Amino acid sequence: QVQVAESGGGLVQPGGSLRLSCAVSGNIDTIYAMGWYRQVTGKQRELVGLIEDGGRVRYADSVKGRFTAARVVNTVYLYMNSLKAEDTAVYYCKIVVVTADAHEYDYWGQGTQVTVSS
């Protein structure tokens, strides 16, 4: 019922830029938070940038000053600048939906690969 469609990954050289996009559709209810996580094989999925209720944005220390998350209604973007090799990962879009009875549900995109390499 809820669909999360993300795109924008690819191969980029160190120092380059990419923009990831995530469009959410379906029975969304109320979106409490929307943003991005990333995961490297063999490691835990980690927060990249999350837009929380009220518009506050929380970033991982490793991307502060380089990445920007932005939300336009039901679409969230991740602008990635000054990319480093250590940014290589599968990036996942996440939304948190709050139901009328105050229960939270997480929805994830399929993931898009970002590879930073010369």
Contact map, one row per residue, 1 for C-alpha under 8 A:
1110000000000000000000000110000000000000000000000000000000000000000000000000000000000000000000000000000000000000000000
1111000000000000000000011111000000000000000000000000000000000000000000000000000000000000000000000000000000100000000000
1111100000000000000000011100000000000000000000000000000000000000000000000000000000000000000000000000000000001000000000
0111110000000000000001111000000000000000000000000000000000000000000000000000000000000000000010000000000000111100000000
0011111000000000000001110000000000000000000000000000000000000000000000000000000000000000000000000000000000001100000000
0001111100000000000111100000000000000000000000000000000000000000000000000000000000000000000110000000000000001111000000
0000111110000000000111000000000000000000000000000000000000000000000000000000000000000000000000000000000000000001000000
0000011111000000011110000000000000000000000000000000000000000000000000000000000000000000000000000000000000000001000000
0000001111100000011100000000000000000000000000000000000000000000000000000000000000000000000000000000000000000001111000
0000000111110000000000000000000000000000000000000000000000000000000000000000000000000000000000000000000000000001111000
0000000011111000000000000000000000000000000000000000000000000000000000000000000000000000000000000000000000000000011110
0000000001111101110000000000000000000000000000000000000000000000000000000000000000000000000000000000000000000000011111
0000000000111111000000000000000000000000000000000000000000000000000000000000000000100000000000000000000000000000000111
0000000000011111000000000000000000000000000000000000000000000000000000000000000001111000000000000000000000000000000111
0000000000001111100000000000000000000000000000000000000000000000000000000000000011110000000000000000000000000000000000
0000000000011111110000000000000000000000000000000000000000000000000000000000000011100000000000000000000000000000000000
0000000000010011111000000000000000000000000000000000000000000000000000000000001111100000000000000000000000000000000000
0000000110010001111100000000000000000000000000000000000000000000000000000000001110000000000000000000000000000000000000
0000000110000000111110000000000000000000000000000000000000000000000000000000111100000000000000000000000000000000000000
0000011110000000011111000000000000000000000000000000000000000000000000000000111100000000000000000000000000000000000000
0000011100000000001111100000000000000000000000000000000000000000000000000011110000000000000000000000000000000000000000
0001111000000000000111110000000000000000000000000000000000000000000000000011100000000000000010000000000000001000000000
0001110000000000000011111000000000000000000000000000000000000000000000000111000000000000000000000000000000000000000000
0111100000000000000001111101000000000000000000000000000000000000000000000110000000000000000000000000000000000000000000
0111000000000000000000111111000000000000000000000000000000000000000000000100000000000000000000000000000000000000000000
1110000000000000000000011111000000000000000000000000000000000000000000000000000000000000000000000000000000000000000000
1100000000000000000000001111100000000000000000000000000000000000000000000000000000000000000000000000000000000000000000
0100000000000000000000011111111000000000000000000000000000000000000000000000000000000000000000001000000000000000000000
0000000000000000000000000011111000000000000000000000000000000000000000000000000000000000000000001110000000000000000000
0000000000000000000000000001111100000000000000000000000000000000000000000000000000000000000000001110000000000000000000
0000000000000000000000000001111111000000000000000000000000000000000000000000000000000000000000111100000000000000000000
0000000000000000000000000000011111000000000000000001100000000000000000000000000000000000000000111100000000000000000000
0000000000000000000000000000001111100000000000000111100000000000000000000000000000000000000000111000000000000000000000
0000000000000000000000000000001111110000000000000111000000000000000000100001000000000000000011110000000000000000000000
0000000000000000000000000000000011111000000000011110000000000000000010000001110000000000000011100000000000000000000000
0000000000000000000000000000000001111100000000111100000000000000000010000000010000000000001111000000000000000000000000
0000000000000000000000000000000000111110000011111000000000000000000000000000000000000000001111000000000000000000000000
0000000000000000000000000000000000011111000011110000000000000000000000000000000000000000111100000000000000000000000000
0000000000000000000000000000000000001111101111000000000000000000000000000000000000000000111000000000000000000000000000
0000000000000000000000000000000000000111111110000000000000000000000000000000000000000001110000000000000000000000000000
0000000000000000000000000000000000000011111000000000000000000000000000000000000000000000100000000000000000000000000000
0000000000000000000000000000000000000001111100000000000000000000000000000000000000000000000000000000000000000000000000
0000000000000000000000000000000000000011111110000000000000000000000000000000000000000000000000000000000000000000000000
0000000000000000000000000000000000000011011111000000000000000000000000000000000000000000000000000000000000000000000000
0000000000000000000000000000000000001111001111100000000000000000000000000000000000000000000000000000000000000000000000
0000000000000000000000000000000000001110000111110000000000000000000000000000000000000000000000000000000000000000000000
0000000000000000000000000000000000011100000011111100000000110000000000000000000000000000000000000000000000000000000000
0000000000000000000000000000000000111100000001111100000000110010000000000000000000000000000000000000000000000000000000
0000000000000000000000000000000000111000000000111110000011110000001110000000010000000000000000000000000000000000000000
0000000000000000000000000000000011110000000000111111000011100000000010000000000000000000000000000000000000000000000000
0000000000000000000000000000000011100000000000001111101111000000000011100000000000000000000000000000000000000000000000
0000000000000000000000000000000111000000000000000111111111000000000000000000000000000000000000000000000000000000000000
0000000000000000000000000000000110000000000000000011111100000000000000000000000000000000000000000000000000000000000000
0000000000000000000000000000000000000000000000000001111100000000000000000000000000000000000000000000000000000000000000
0000000000000000000000000000000000000000000000000011111110000000000000000000000000000000000000000000000000000000000000
0000000000000000000000000000000000000000000000000011111111000000000000000000000000000000000000000000000000000000000000
0000000000000000000000000000000000000000000000001111001111100000000010000000000000000000000000000000000000000000000000
0000000000000000000000000000000000000000000000001111000111110000000000000000000000000000000000000000000000000000000000
0000000000000000000000000000000000000000000000111100000011111011000000000000000000000000000000000000000000000000000000
0000000000000000000000000000000000000000000000111000000001111111000000000000000000000000000000000000000000000000000000
0000000000000000000000000000000000000000000000000000000000111111000000000000000000000000000000000000000000000000000000
0000000000000000000000000000000000000000000000000000000000011111000000000000000000000000000000000000000000000000000000
0000000000000000000000000000000000000000000000010000000000111111111000000000000000000000000000000000000000000000000000
0000000000000000000000000000000000000000000000000000000000111111111000000000000000000000000000000000000000000000000000
0000000000000000000000000000000000000000000000000000000000000011111100000000000000000000000000000000000000000000000000
0000000000000000000000000000000000000000000000000000000000000011111100000000000111100000000000000000000000000000000000
0000000000000000000000000000000000000000000000001000000000000011111110000000011110000000000000000000000000000000000000
0000000000000000000000000000000000000000000000001000000000000000111111000000111100000000000000000000000000000000000000
0000000000000000000000000000000000110000000000001110000010000000001111100001111000000000000000000000000000000000000000
0000000000000000000000000000000000000000000000000010000000000000000111110001110000000000000000000000000000000000000000
0000000000000000000000000000000001000000000000000010000000000000000011111111100000000000000000000000000000000000000000
0000000000000000000000000000000000000000000000000000000000000000000001111111000000000000000000000000000000000000000000
0000000000000000000000000000000000000000000000000000000000000000000000111111000000000000000000000000000000000000000000
0000000000000000000000111000000000000000000000000000000000000000000000111111000000000000000000000000000000000000000000
0000000000000000000011110000000000000000000000000000000000000000000000111111100000000000000000000000000000000000000000
0000000000000000000011100000000001100000000000000000000000000000000011111111110000000000000000000000000000000000000000
0000000000000000001111000000000000100000000000000000000000000000000111100011111000000000000000000000000000000000000000
0000000000000000001110000000000000110000000000001000000000000000001111000001111100000000000000000000000000000000000000
0000000000000000111100000000000000000000000000000000000000000000001110000000111110000000000000000000000000000000000000
0000000000000000111100000000000000000000000000000000000000000000011100000000011111100000000000000000000000000000000000
0000000000000011110000000000000000000000000000000000000000000000011000000000001111100000000000000000000000000000000000
0000000000000111100000000000000000000000000000000000000000000000010000000000000111110000000000000000000000000000000000
0000000000001111100000000000000000000000000000000000000000000000010000000000000111111010000000000000000000000000000100
0000000000000110000000000000000000000000000000000000000000000000000000000000000001111111000000000000000000000000000100
0000000000000100000000000000000000000000000000000000000000000000000000000000000000111111000000000000000000000000001110
0000000000000000000000000000000000000000000000000000000000000000000000000000000000011111000000000000000000000000000100
0000000000000000000000000000000000000000000000000000000000000000000000000000000000111111100000000000000000000000011100
0000000000000000000000000000000000000001000000000000000000000000000000000000000000011111110000000000000000000000111100
0000000000000000000000000000000000000111100000000000000000000000000000000000000000000011111000000000000000000000111000
0000000000000000000000000000000000000111000000000000000000000000000000000000000000000001111100000000000000000011110000
0000000000000000000000000000000000011110000000000000000000000000000000000000000000000000111110000000000000000011110000
0000010000000000000000000000000000011100000000000000000000000000000000000000000000000000011111000000000000011111000000
0001010000000000000001000000000001111000000000000000000000000000000000000000000000000000001111100000000000011110000000
0000000000000000000000000000000001111000000000000000000000000000000000000000000000000000000111110000000001111000000000
0000000000000000000000000000001111100000000000000000000000000000000000000000000000000000000011111000000001110000000000
0000000000000000000000000000001111000000000000000000000000000000000000000000000000000000000001111100000111100000000000
0000000000000000000000000001111110000000000000000000000000000000000000000000000000000000000000111110000111100000000000
0000000000000000000000000000111100000000000000000000000000000000000000000000000000000000000000011111111110000000000000
0000000000000000000000000000110000000000000000000000000000000000000000000000000000000000000000001111111100000000000000
0000000000000000000000000000000000000000000000000000000000000000000000000000000000000000000000000111111000000000000000
0000000000000000000000000000000000000000000000000000000000000000000000000000000000000000000000000111111000000000000000
0000000000000000000000000000000000000000000000000000000000000000000000000000000000000000000000000111111100000000000000
0000000000000000000000000000000000000000000000000000000000000000000000000000000000000000000000000111111110000000000000
0000000000000000000000000000000000000000000000000000000000000000000000000000000000000000000000011110011111000000000000
0000000000000000000000000000000000000000000000000000000000000000000000000000000000000000000000011100001111100000000000
0000000000000000000000000000000000000000000000000000000000000000000000000000000000000000000001111000000111110000000000
0101000000000000000000000000000000000000000000000000000000000000000000000000000000000000000001111000000011111000000000
0001000000000000000000000000000000000000000000000000000000000000000000000000000000000000000111100000000001111100000000
0011110000000000000001000000000000000000000000000000000000000000000000000000000000000000000111000000000000111110000000
0001110000000000000000000000000000000000000000000000000000000000000000000000000000000000000110000000000000011111000000
0000010000000000000000000000000000000000000000000000000000000000000000000000000000000000011110000000000000001111100000
0000011111000000000000000000000000000000000000000000000000000000000000000000000000000000011100000000000000000111110000
0000000011000000000000000000000000000000000000000000000000000000000000000000000000000001111000000000000000000011111000
0000000011110000000000000000000000000000000000000000000000000000000000000000000000000011111000000000000000000001111100
0000000011110000000000000000000000000000000000000000000000000000000000000000000000001011100000000000000000000000111110
0000000000111100000000000000000000000000000000000000000000000000000000000000000000111111000000000000000000000000011111
0000000000111100000000000000000000000000000000000000000000000000000000000000000000001000000000000000000000000000001111
0000000000011100000000000000000000000000000000000000000000000000000000000000000000000000000000000000000000000000000111
